[in-house]
Amino acid sequence: MSPALQTFARNFKKARKAANLSQKTVHEQTGIAASYVSAVERATRSVTIERAERLAKAVGVPLHKLLTP
């Protein structure tokens, strides 16, 4: 798996938990399946820019923060 994917996964999970959101809540806000959110957090699924933007918005952080090591 790529370092960028690992960074995104780690930062997204941290941001989601800091926002006190469950994967189900992220699903409800974004329309992205909770199972996909889980796979993204484990860095087992790649994420498109469009979905990355939706996920960033759901946790309330700018996309570039999720991509920054």
N, C-alpha and C positions, 0 to 999 in steps of 0.2 A: 504494500500500500504506500501511497505517496506521502511525503512529509506534509504537504499542504492539506491533504485529507485528514491526516492525524491531528494537525493543528486545529482545523475547523471542528473536528469531532470533539476534541478536548475543550476548546473554548465555548462551543455551543452548549455542551452539557453543563459546564460551569455557569454560564449565563442563565440557562434555564433554571437551574437549581437556585441561583441567586435571586431570580425573579419569583421563586416559589411556585413554579408551574410544573404540572405533571405532563408526561408525554401525551396523555389523553387531552389535556387542555390545549396543548400546542396543536394537536390534530384538529380540535374544534375551531381554533382560531384561524388555521391555515388551510384546512381541507386536505392536508397531507396525512396519510395513514400513520397511526401511532406506531405500527410495526416498522414503517420506513424511518420514522424519527429515531426509533431505537437502533436501527441498523446504521444510520448516519452517526449516531453517538458512539457506536462501536467501531466506526470507520470501516464497515464492511460493505457500504453502499456509497457510490459517488453521488454527488449532489450537483444539480444544474445551477447556474447562476440565478435563474428565476426562483427556484426553490430556496436557494441560500438566502436570497433577499426576503422571501416570505418568512423563513425561519428567524432571521435576524430581527425583523419587525415584530414578530410574536414575542421575542424575549426582550425587546426594547433596547437593542444595541445596534450601532452602525455595522454594516456588513464588514467593513475593513477591520474592525476589532476582532471579528471571528476568524479572520485570515492571518492575523498578526501573531507570530510566535511569542 
